[in-house]
Amino acid sequence: MEILVKHGVKKKIAKLFGCSDRQVGLALQFKVESDLARKIRYMAIKDFKGVKVD
């Protein structure tokens, strides 16, 4: 499972949360499970129109 976002969105999310692009990428790939990862995934879907794919 993964959340796909448009180009540049990972950098925007990373800047908003004060974390690295890599952390955002891992969260969107569901490779980490934490409060921050859940917030990143929620924001990607709700605010940046990310799409969850299997």
PDB file of N, CA, C, O and CB in Angstrom:
ATOM      1  N   MET A   1       0.854  -1.179   0.000  1.00  0.00           N
ATOM      2  CA  MET A   1       0.000   0.000   0.000  1.00  0.00           C
ATOM      3  C   MET A   1       0.897   1.239   0.000  1.00  0.00           C
ATOM      4  O   MET A   1       1.991   1.238   0.563  1.00  0.00           O
ATOM      5  CB  MET A   1      -0.970   0.000   1.232  1.00  0.00           C
ATOM      6  N   GLU A   2       0.405   2.277  -0.639  1.00  0.00           N
ATOM      7  CA  GLU A   2       1.190   3.498  -0.778  1.00  0.00           C
ATOM      8  C   GLU A   2       0.247   4.662  -1.072  1.00  0.00           C
ATOM      9  O   GLU A   2      -0.853   4.462  -1.588  1.00  0.00           O
ATOM     10  CB  GLU A   2       2.260   3.351  -1.900  1.00  0.00           C
ATOM     11  N   ILE A   3       0.673   5.857  -0.747  1.00  0.00           N
ATOM     12  CA  ILE A   3      -0.080   7.062  -1.086  1.00  0.00           C
ATOM     13  C   ILE A   3       0.727   7.827  -2.126  1.00  0.00           C
ATOM     14  O   ILE A   3       1.873   8.205  -1.884  1.00  0.00           O
ATOM     15  CB  ILE A   3      -0.366   7.949   0.187  1.00  0.00           C
ATOM     16  N   LEU A   4       0.122   8.048  -3.273  1.00  0.00           N
ATOM     17  CA  LEU A   4       0.781   8.771  -4.356  1.00  0.00           C
ATOM     18  C   LEU A   4       0.381  10.239  -4.309  1.00  0.00           C
ATOM     19  O   LEU A   4      -0.791  10.571  -4.132  1.00  0.00           O
ATOM     20  CB  LEU A   4       0.425   8.153  -5.729  1.00  0.00           C
ATOM     21  N   VAL A   5       1.372  11.114  -4.469  1.00  0.00           N
ATOM     22  CA  VAL A   5       1.126  12.556  -4.484  1.00  0.00           C
ATOM     23  C   VAL A   5       1.828  13.163  -5.701  1.00  0.00           C
ATOM     24  O   VAL A   5       2.719  12.548  -6.288  1.00  0.00           O
ATOM     25  CB  VAL A   5       1.624  13.228  -3.157  1.00  0.00           C
ATOM     26  N   LYS A   6       1.418  14.363  -6.065  1.00  0.00           N
ATOM     27  CA  LYS A   6       2.026  15.048  -7.195  1.00  0.00           C
ATOM     28  C   LYS A   6       3.454  15.463  -6.874  1.00  0.00           C
ATOM     29  O   LYS A   6       3.865  15.523  -5.715  1.00  0.00           O
ATOM     30  CB  LYS A   6       1.198  16.268  -7.586  1.00  0.00           C
ATOM     31  N   HIS A   7       4.190  15.745  -7.931  1.00  0.00           N
ATOM     32  CA  HIS A   7       5.586  16.152  -7.809  1.00  0.00           C
ATOM     33  C   HIS A   7       5.709  17.404  -6.935  1.00  0.00           C
ATOM     34  O   HIS A   7       4.969  18.370  -7.115  1.00  0.00           O
ATOM     35  CB  HIS A   7       6.194  16.408  -9.202  1.00  0.00           C
ATOM     36  N   GLY A   8       6.635  17.377  -6.004  1.00  0.00           N
ATOM     37  CA  GLY A   8       6.884  18.521  -5.141  1.00  0.00           C
ATOM     38  C   GLY A   8       6.127  18.509  -3.827  1.00  0.00           C
ATOM     39  O   GLY A   8       6.448  19.279  -2.921  1.00  0.00           O
ATOM     40  N   VAL A   9       5.139  17.658  -3.711  1.00  0.00           N
ATOM     41  CA  VAL A   9       4.315  17.621  -2.498  1.00  0.00           C
ATOM     42  C   VAL A   9       5.104  17.090  -1.306  1.00  0.00           C
ATOM     43  O   VAL A   9       4.927  17.574  -0.188  1.00  0.00           O
ATOM     44  CB  VAL A   9       3.069  16.757  -2.725  1.00  0.00           C
ATOM     45  N   LYS A  10       5.966  16.112  -1.522  1.00  0.00           N
ATOM     46  CA  LYS A  10       6.758  15.558  -0.414  1.00  0.00           C
ATOM     47  C   LYS A  10       7.604  16.651   0.234  1.00  0.00           C
ATOM     48  O   LYS A  10       7.703  16.720   1.459  1.00  0.00           O
ATOM     49  CB  LYS A  10       7.666  14.403  -0.912  1.00  0.00           C
ATOM     50  N   LYS A  11       8.211  17.502  -0.588  1.00  0.00           N
ATOM     51  CA  LYS A  11       9.030  18.595  -0.052  1.00  0.00           C
ATOM     52  C   LYS A  11       8.179  19.578   0.746  1.00  0.00           C
ATOM     53  O   LYS A  11       8.606  20.061   1.795  1.00  0.00           O
ATOM     54  CB  LYS A  11       9.754  19.332  -1.190  1.00  0.00           C
ATOM     55  N   LYS A  12       6.972  19.875   0.253  1.00  0.00           N
ATOM     56  CA  LYS A  12       6.076  20.795   0.962  1.00  0.00           C
ATOM     57  C   LYS A  12       5.676  20.225   2.320  1.00  0.00           C
ATOM     58  O   LYS A  12       5.687  20.934   3.327  1.00  0.00           O
ATOM     59  CB  LYS A  12       4.820  21.082   0.119  1.00  0.00           C
ATOM     60  N   ILE A  13       5.324  18.945   2.341  1.00  0.00           N
ATOM     61  CA  ILE A  13       4.923  18.306   3.597  1.00  0.00           C
ATOM     62  C   ILE A  13       6.102  18.268   4.568  1.00  0.00           C
ATOM     63  O   ILE A  13       5.942  18.527   5.760  1.00  0.00           O
ATOM     64  CB  ILE A  13       4.392  16.874   3.337  1.00  0.00           C
ATOM     65  N   ALA A  14       7.281  17.944   4.050  1.00  0.00           N
ATOM     66  CA  ALA A  14       8.474  17.896   4.899  1.00  0.00           C
ATOM     67  C   ALA A  14       8.740  19.256   5.530  1.00  0.00           C
ATOM     68  O   ALA A  14       9.076  19.342   6.711  1.00  0.00           O
ATOM     69  CB  ALA A  14       9.699  17.441   4.088  1.00  0.00           C
ATOM     70  N   LYS A  15       8.592  20.301   4.757  1.00  0.00           N
ATOM     71  CA  LYS A  15       8.819  21.651   5.272  1.00  0.00           C
ATOM     72  C   LYS A  15       7.782  22.004   6.344  1.00  0.00           C
ATOM     73  O   LYS A  15       8.128  22.602   7.363  1.00  0.00           O
ATOM     74  CB  LYS A  15       8.771  22.681   4.123  1.00  0.00           C
ATOM     75  N   LEU A  16       6.526  21.641   6.123  1.00  0.00           N
ATOM     76  CA  LEU A  16       5.465  21.936   7.089  1.00  0.00           C
ATOM     77  C   LEU A  16       5.696  21.223   8.426  1.00  0.00           C
ATOM     78  O   LEU A  16       5.429  21.789   9.486  1.00  0.00           O
ATOM     79  CB  LEU A  16       4.106  21.532   6.513  1.00  0.00           C
ATOM     80  N   PHE A  17       6.188  19.988   8.376  1.00  0.00           N
ATOM     81  CA  PHE A  17       6.393  19.215   9.597  1.00  0.00           C
ATOM     82  C   PHE A  17       7.806  19.327  10.149  1.00  0.00           C
ATOM     83  O   PHE A  17       8.087  18.824  11.237  1.00  0.00           O
ATOM     84  CB  PHE A  17       6.074  17.775   9.343  1.00  0.00           C
ATOM     85  N   GLY A  18       8.698  19.980   9.413  1.00  0.00           N
ATOM     86  CA  GLY A  18      10.072  20.119   9.878  1.00  0.00           C
ATOM     87  C   GLY A  18      10.822  18.802   9.898  1.00  0.00           C
ATOM     88  O   GLY A  18      11.603  18.541  10.813  1.00  0.00           O
ATOM     89  N   CYS A  19      10.587  17.969   8.889  1.00  0.00           N
ATOM     90  CA  CYS A  19      11.274  16.683   8.812  1.00  0.00           C
ATOM     91  C   CYS A  19      11.885  16.533   7.418  1.00  0.00           C
ATOM     92  O   CYS A  19      11.780  17.440   6.593  1.00  0.00           O
ATOM     93  CB  CYS A  19      10.296  15.503   9.124  1.00  0.00           C
ATOM     94  N   SER A  20      12.515  15.404   7.160  1.00  0.00           N
ATOM     95  CA  SER A  20      13.183  15.204   5.874  1.00  0.00           C
ATOM     96  C   SER A  20      12.220  14.653   4.825  1.00  0.00           C
ATOM     97  O   SER A  20      11.168  14.101   5.147  1.00  0.00           O
ATOM     98  CB  SER A  20      14.374  14.259   6.038  1.00  0.00           C
ATOM     99  N   ASP A  21      12.611  14.818   3.558  1.00  0.00           N
ATOM    100  CA  ASP A  21      11.837  14.247   2.451  1.00  0.00           C
ATOM    101  C   ASP A  21      11.769  12.730   2.593  1.00  0.00           C
ATOM    102  O   ASP A  21      10.762  12.104   2.262  1.00  0.00           O
ATOM    103  CB  ASP A  21      12.458  14.635   1.084  1.00  0.00           C
ATOM    104  N   ARG A  22      12.858  12.154   3.089  1.00  0.00           N
ATOM    105  CA  ARG A  22      12.917  10.696   3.249  1.00  0.00           C
ATOM    106  C   ARG A  22      11.883  10.215   4.262  1.00  0.00           C
ATOM    107  O   ARG A  22      11.238   9.189   4.048  1.00  0.00           O
ATOM    108  CB  ARG A  22      14.328  10.258   3.687  1.00  0.00           C
ATOM    109  N   GLN A  23      11.719  10.946   5.362  1.00  0.00           N
ATOM    110  CA  GLN A  23      10.711  10.568   6.359  1.00  0.00           C
ATOM    111  C   GLN A  23       9.320  10.598   5.745  1.00  0.00           C
ATOM    112  O   GLN A  23       8.499   9.716   5.999  1.00  0.00           O
ATOM    113  CB  GLN A  23      10.774  11.507   7.581  1.00  0.00           C
ATOM    114  N   VAL A  24       9.062  11.614   4.940  1.00  0.00           N
ATOM    115  CA  VAL A  24       7.758  11.725   4.283  1.00  0.00           C
ATOM    116  C   VAL A  24       7.561  10.552   3.330  1.00  0.00           C
ATOM    117  O   VAL A  24       6.495   9.937   3.310  1.00  0.00           O
ATOM    118  CB  VAL A  24       7.635  13.070   3.522  1.00  0.00           C
ATOM    119  N   GLY A  25       8.580  10.244   2.547  1.00  0.00           N
ATOM    120  CA  GLY A  25       8.490   9.123   1.605  1.00  0.00           C
ATOM    121  C   GLY A  25       8.214   7.803   2.299  1.00  0.00           C
ATOM    122  O   GLY A  25       7.377   7.022   1.848  1.00  0.00           O
ATOM    123  N   LEU A  26       8.915   7.554   3.395  1.00  0.00           N
ATOM    124  CA  LEU A  26       8.701   6.310   4.140  1.00  0.00           C
ATOM    125  C   LEU A  26       7.299   6.254   4.740  1.00  0.00           C
ATOM    126  O   LEU A  26       6.676   5.193   4.770  1.00  0.00           O
ATOM    127  CB  LEU A  26       9.748   6.169   5.249  1.00  0.00           C
ATOM    128  N   ALA A  27       6.808   7.386   5.213  1.00  0.00           N
ATOM    129  CA  ALA A  27       5.453   7.427   5.770  1.00  0.00           C
ATOM    130  C   ALA A  27       4.416   7.141   4.677  1.00  0.00           C
ATOM    131  O   ALA A  27       3.453   6.409   4.906  1.00  0.00           O
ATOM    132  CB  ALA A  27       5.177   8.806   6.426  1.00  0.00           C
ATOM    133  N   LEU A  28       4.620   7.723   3.489  1.00  0.00           N
ATOM    134  CA  LEU A  28       3.662   7.524   2.401  1.00  0.00           C
ATOM    135  C   LEU A  28       3.708   6.103   1.845  1.00  0.00           C
ATOM    136  O   LEU A  28       2.756   5.650   1.211  1.00  0.00           O
ATOM    137  CB  LEU A  28       3.930   8.517   1.285  1.00  0.00           C
ATOM    138  N   GLN A  29       4.812   5.406   2.084  1.00  0.00           N
ATOM    139  CA  GLN A  29       4.931   4.009   1.665  1.00  0.00           C
ATOM    140  C   GLN A  29       4.515   3.048   2.780  1.00  0.00           C
ATOM    141  O   GLN A  29       4.607   1.831   2.621  1.00  0.00           O
ATOM    142  CB  GLN A  29       6.365   3.711   1.229  1.00  0.00           C
ATOM    143  N   PHE A  30       4.055   3.601   3.912  1.00  0.00           N
ATOM    144  CA  PHE A  30       3.623   2.817   5.079  1.00  0.00           C
ATOM    145  C   PHE A  30       4.756   1.960   5.630  1.00  0.00           C
ATOM    146  O   PHE A  30       4.505   0.874   6.154  1.00  0.00           O
ATOM    147  CB  PHE A  30       2.434   1.927   4.711  1.00  0.00           C
ATOM    148  N   LYS A  31       6.009   2.431   5.521  1.00  0.00           N
ATOM    149  CA  LYS A  31       7.151   1.679   6.040  1.00  0.00           C
ATOM    150  C   LYS A  31       7.460   2.057   7.486  1.00  0.00           C
ATOM    151  O   LYS A  31       8.234   1.372   8.155  1.00  0.00           O
ATOM    152  CB  LYS A  31       8.381   1.916   5.166  1.00  0.00           C
ATOM    153  N   VAL A  32       6.864   3.137   7.968  1.00  0.00           N
ATOM    154  CA  VAL A  32       7.002   3.529   9.372  1.00  0.00           C
ATOM    155  C   VAL A  32       5.610   3.774   9.936  1.00  0.00           C
ATOM    156  O   VAL A  32       4.683   4.148   9.218  1.00  0.00           O
ATOM    157  CB  VAL A  32       7.904   4.804   9.525  1.00  0.00           C
ATOM    158  N   GLU A  33       5.489   3.554  11.234  1.00  0.00           N
ATOM    159  CA  GLU A  33       4.209   3.763  11.916  1.00  0.00           C
ATOM    160  C   GLU A  33       4.472   4.587  13.161  1.00  0.00           C
ATOM    161  O   GLU A  33       5.040   4.095  14.135  1.00  0.00           O
ATOM    162  CB  GLU A  33       3.515   2.403  12.277  1.00  0.00           C
ATOM    163  N   SER A  34       4.056   5.841  13.124  1.00  0.00           N
ATOM    164  CA  SER A  34       4.224   6.750  14.258  1.00  0.00           C
ATOM    165  C   SER A  34       3.154   7.826  14.152  1.00  0.00           C
ATOM    166  O   SER A  34       2.424   7.893  13.163  1.00  0.00           O
ATOM    167  CB  SER A  34       5.667   7.380  14.288  1.00  0.00           C
ATOM    168  N   ASP A  35       3.066   8.668  15.177  1.00  0.00           N
ATOM    169  CA  ASP A  35       2.109   9.779  15.125  1.00  0.00           C
ATOM    170  C   ASP A  35       2.416  10.692  13.949  1.00  0.00           C
ATOM    171  O   ASP A  35       1.511  11.120  13.233  1.00  0.00           O
ATOM    172  CB  ASP A  35       2.133  10.582  16.441  1.00  0.00           C
ATOM    173  N   LEU A  36       3.700  10.987  13.751  1.00  0.00           N
ATOM    174  CA  LEU A  36       4.095  11.853  12.642  1.00  0.00           C
ATOM    175  C   LEU A  36       3.736  11.220  11.303  1.00  0.00           C
ATOM    176  O   LEU A  36       3.236  11.904  10.411  1.00  0.00           O
ATOM    177  CB  LEU A  36       5.598  12.148  12.700  1.00  0.00           C
ATOM    178  N   ALA A  37       3.985   9.933  11.155  1.00  0.00           N
ATOM    179  CA  ALA A  37       3.671   9.246   9.892  1.00  0.00           C
ATOM    180  C   ALA A  37       2.170   9.308   9.606  1.00  0.00           C
ATOM    181  O   ALA A  37       1.758   9.537   8.469  1.00  0.00           O
ATOM    182  CB  ALA A  37       4.144   7.769   9.943  1.00  0.00           C
ATOM    183  N   ARG A  38       1.362   9.102  10.639  1.00  0.00           N
ATOM    184  CA  ARG A  38      -0.100   9.166  10.449  1.00  0.00           C
ATOM    185  C   ARG A  38      -0.534  10.575  10.043  1.00  0.00           C
ATOM    186  O   ARG A  38      -1.406  10.735   9.189  1.00  0.00           O
ATOM    187  CB  ARG A  38      -0.837   8.737  11.745  1.00  0.00           C
ATOM    188  N   LYS A  39       0.069  11.594  10.653  1.00  0.00           N
ATOM    189  CA  LYS A  39      -0.258  12.985  10.299  1.00  0.00           C
ATOM    190  C   LYS A  39       0.155  13.295   8.866  1.00  0.00           C
ATOM    191  O   LYS A  39      -0.566  13.976   8.136  1.00  0.00           O
ATOM    192  CB  LYS A  39       0.431  13.965  11.266  1.00  0.00           C
ATOM    193  N   ILE A  40       1.320  12.790   8.469  1.00  0.00           N
ATOM    194  CA  ILE A  40       1.795  13.007   7.098  1.00  0.00           C
ATOM    195  C   ILE A  40       0.830  12.369   6.106  1.00  0.00           C
ATOM    196  O   ILE A  40       0.456  12.997   5.115  1.00  0.00           O
ATOM    197  CB  ILE A  40       3.221  12.428   6.910  1.00  0.00           C
ATOM    198  N   ARG A  41       0.427  11.136   6.361  1.00  0.00           N
ATOM    199  CA  ARG A  41      -0.503  10.447   5.449  1.00  0.00           C
ATOM    200  C   ARG A  41      -1.851  11.164   5.382  1.00  0.00           C
ATOM    201  O   ARG A  41      -2.425  11.321   4.304  1.00  0.00           O
ATOM    202  CB  ARG A  41      -0.711   8.987   5.897  1.00  0.00           C
ATOM    203  N   TYR A  42      -2.348  11.593   6.535  1.00  0.00           N
ATOM    204  CA  TYR A  42      -3.624  12.307   6.572  1.00  0.00           C
ATOM    205  C   TYR A  42      -3.536  13.596   5.751  1.00  0.00           C
ATOM    206  O   TYR A  42      -4.424  13.885   4.949  1.00  0.00           O
ATOM    207  CB  TYR A  42      -4.026  12.625   8.032  1.00  0.00           C
ATOM    208  N   MET A  43      -2.471  14.364   5.951  1.00  0.00           N
ATOM    209  CA  MET A  43      -2.306  15.617   5.222  1.00  0.00           C
ATOM    210  C   MET A  43      -2.161  15.370   3.718  1.00  0.00           C
ATOM    211  O   MET A  43      -2.709  16.114   2.905  1.00  0.00           O
ATOM    212  CB  MET A  43      -1.088  16.379   5.749  1.00  0.00           C
ATOM    213  N   ALA A  44      -1.427  14.329   3.362  1.00  0.00           N
ATOM    214  CA  ALA A  44      -1.222  14.018   1.942  1.00  0.00           C
ATOM    215  C   ALA A  44      -2.556  13.750   1.243  1.00  0.00           C
ATOM    216  O   ALA A  44      -2.771  14.185   0.112  1.00  0.00           O
ATOM    217  CB  ALA A  44      -0.289  12.800   1.786  1.00  0.00           C
ATOM    218  N   ILE A  45      -3.440  13.036   1.921  1.00  0.00           N
ATOM    219  CA  ILE A  45      -4.735  12.697   1.317  1.00  0.00           C
ATOM    220  C   ILE A  45      -5.694  13.886   1.356  1.00  0.00           C
ATOM    221  O   ILE A  45      -6.275  14.247   0.333  1.00  0.00           O
ATOM    222  CB  ILE A  45      -5.364  11.496   2.039  1.00  0.00           C
ATOM    223  N   LYS A  46      -5.859  14.489   2.520  1.00  0.00           N
ATOM    224  CA  LYS A  46      -6.865  15.551   2.689  1.00  0.00           C
ATOM    225  C   LYS A  46      -6.474  16.870   2.063  1.00  0.00           C
ATOM    226  O   LYS A  46      -7.295  17.491   1.389  1.00  0.00           O
ATOM    227  CB  LYS A  46      -7.131  15.770   4.138  1.00  0.00           C
ATOM    228  N   ASP A  47      -5.238  17.322   2.265  1.00  0.00           N
ATOM    229  CA  ASP A  47      -4.834  18.647   1.821  1.00  0.00           C
ATOM    230  C   ASP A  47      -4.179  18.680   0.448  1.00  0.00           C
ATOM    231  O   ASP A  47      -4.241  19.692  -0.251  1.00  0.00           O
ATOM    232  CB  ASP A  47      -3.907  19.227   2.810  1.00  0.00           C
ATOM    233  N   PHE A  48      -3.544  17.561   0.060  1.00  0.00           N
ATOM    234  CA  PHE A  48      -2.802  17.544  -1.206  1.00  0.00           C
ATOM    235  C   PHE A  48      -3.367  16.558  -2.212  1.00  0.00           C
ATOM    236  O   PHE A  48      -2.729  16.278  -3.226  1.00  0.00           O
ATOM    237  CB  PHE A  48      -1.358  17.215  -0.949  1.00  0.00           C
ATOM    238  N   LYS A  49      -4.556  16.026  -1.948  1.00  0.00           N
ATOM    239  CA  LYS A  49      -5.261  15.131  -2.864  1.00  0.00           C
ATOM    240  C   LYS A  49      -4.455  13.902  -3.252  1.00  0.00           C
ATOM    241  O   LYS A  49      -4.462  13.478  -4.408  1.00  0.00           O
ATOM    242  CB  LYS A  49      -5.644  15.878  -4.099  1.00  0.00           C
ATOM    243  N   GLY A  50      -3.755  13.330  -2.265  1.00  0.00           N
ATOM    244  CA  GLY A  50      -3.023  12.093  -2.502  1.00  0.00           C
ATOM    245  C   GLY A  50      -3.982  10.948  -2.717  1.00  0.00           C
ATOM    246  O   GLY A  50      -5.123  10.987  -2.258  1.00  0.00           O
ATOM    247  N   VAL A  51      -3.515   9.915  -3.423  1.00  0.00           N
ATOM    248  CA  VAL A  51      -4.347   8.759  -3.745  1.00  0.00           C
ATOM    249  C   VAL A  51      -3.715   7.505  -3.158  1.00  0.00           C
ATOM    250  O   VAL A  51      -2.539   7.227  -3.390  1.00  0.00           O
ATOM    251  CB  VAL A  51      -4.529   8.614  -5.279  1.00  0.00           C
ATOM    252  N   LYS A  52      -4.501   6.750  -2.397  1.00  0.00           N
ATOM    253  CA  LYS A  52      -4.015   5.510  -1.799  1.00  0.00           C
ATOM    254  C   LYS A  52      -4.151   4.389  -2.817  1.00  0.00           C
ATOM    255  O   LYS A  52      -5.228   4.175  -3.374  1.00  0.00           O
ATOM    256  CB  LYS A  52      -4.793   5.172  -0.493  1.00  0.00           C
ATOM    257  N   VAL A  53      -3.048   3.667  -3.062  1.00  0.00           N
ATOM    258  CA  VAL A  53      -3.056   2.552  -4.015  1.00  0.00           C
ATOM    259  C   VAL A  53      -2.498   1.309  -3.335  1.00  0.00           C
ATOM    260  O   VAL A  53      -1.734   1.405  -2.376  1.00  0.00           O
ATOM    261  CB  VAL A  53      -2.231   2.897  -5.292  1.00  0.00           C
ATOM    262  N   ASP A  54      -2.885   0.154  -3.838  1.00  0.00           N
ATOM    263  CA  ASP A  54      -2.393  -1.132  -3.276  1.00  0.00           C
ATOM    264  C   ASP A  54      -1.175  -1.614  -3.984  1.00  0.00           C
ATOM    265  O   ASP A  54      -0.638  -2.667  -3.642  1.00  0.00           O
ATOM    266  CB  ASP A  54      -3.461  -2.204  -3.348  1.00  0.00           C
TER     267      ASP A  54
END
